[in-house]
Amino acid sequence: MKKLYSAILALSLAAYSSDVFFLNDFADKSFGSVCSAAVSDEISVTRPNPVISRDVPAYSGKGEGKNGNDQHYFTFWQSSAGDYLAYDLSEVPENQRSRVIAVWYNVSAFDNVGMYVNRSSEPEDYVIEVNSAEGGAYPEDGWKTVKEVTDNTLSSRQTVVDMKGYNWIRLRVTKCTGDSVSVNFDIHDASEGVYDSWLFLGDSITAGSMPNCYGTGFAEYLTRLDSRFYPVQENGGIGGITSTDAVNNIEKWLSDSSARYVSIAYGTNDAWGDQTGTEKYYSNTKFLIDTVIAAGKIPVLPSIPYSTNKDVGNNLEKYNAQIFKLYEEYSGKIVKGPDFYEIFKESPDMLSGDGVHPSSEGYDRMRSIWAETMYKAVYNVSEETPSEPETAAGDVNGDGVLNSSDLTGMAEYLLGIKETDESTLKRCDLSEDGRLDITDFIKLKSMFCV
């Protein structure tokens, strides 16, 4: 694969010297981005759990309710203890709201664990309530409590709520961290079950890569691949912690969570100075996998990202060997996550100055890689998959999705590794000049990297 991209780069040098950086950028940042094989139907996402609360009428006593359910996760419902955020779901078809996932998100560290605890404006005590009143006017009474939480320490939580016969749902906060509360609050259709709900556990690299605000998140990248899906996406990253910290807290994190998929992404801090040791790291990770499975959830295990910091990097191969060992032991029971070791090894420019944490661009690329990899690995897209017409320009492989695999396919046609037929040429000929050349390759790259 690397030779393939090198050849394309050489071709570009001969034809368009001004585009050298452009193509080199592709070679570095797309290599190895999709690396998981499909798993059994039992652990596939067979049905979507779409958001049904987006921009429905929102009410709050003090805050700006619409900031809690608009499409922008960099806006938040902000208020204080004693206030509520209520949604009128009466216009949502009843069969899409008989059972829902109610999830709120705050941007603090996931839990009070480790040396870098960061908590701000979280709900500590709150209730989720429903109401059968008709839509159109906020009901002052008639609310029924369906979930009560006290002494919360997490920065997000998801709860399955039975809403059959109810038109309204609200989050009412009675105590918060500090003087204010700041959250986004989404309601997802779970009438046919919970299938598309994710919790990404990990260290600071997860914390930086998997928020659903301040940039394009995993859920948004996934829905760009297939508009039927918009996952519940909790960021369970906590800076500075190891797999041992996760072992000590995993049961708490899973005890009240409706997440179906749980990513286990520890190892950078374990490998830093070899402080955990590979045997302990293996047993810790095995314990985490077993605990997720015992909770009726599906473990997802990515590799530990490559690092140019020698205190970390010199130990990563032996730590990642434990992950690959677990892939073999749990074949068919866990989902292979992205191979971030190989991805960052091929693209070290996506790391920040410390050689451990990704740059802003690197974090964003991680989110898109997560979406690409999981879409191929677990999303069951065999039926009723939205697609472009067979001859859609740029869809080189004809799968209805425009992504880096189309660039790879076009490269193979350019180099003569594969022969083009009439329909393929139609999809590749973005310049509409009746032929396939490097200009078409450059145009395709720009179509999804603007």
Secondary structure, 3 states (H helix, E strand, C coil): CHHHHHHHHHHHHHHCHHHHHHHHHHHHHHCCCCCCCCCCHHHCECCCCCECCCCCCEEECCCCHHHHCCCCCCCCEEECCCCEEEEECCCCCHHHCCEEEEEEECCCCCCCCCCCCCCCCCEEEEEEEEECCCCCCCCCCCCEEEEEECCCCCCEEEEEEECCCCCEEEEEEEEECCCCEEEEEEEEECCCCCCCEEEEEECHHHHHHCCCCCCCCHHHHHHHHCCCCCCEEEEEECCCCCHHHHHHHHHHHHHCCCCCEEEEECCHHHHHHHCCCHHHHHHHHHHHHHHHHHCCCEEEECCCCCCCCHHHHHHHHHHHHHHHHHHHHCCCCCEECCCHHHHHHHCHHHECCCCCCECHHHHHHHHHHHHHHHHHHCECCCCCCCCCCCCCCCCCCCCCCCCHHHHHHHHHHHCCCCCCCHHHHHHHCCCCCCCCCHHHHHHHHHHCCC
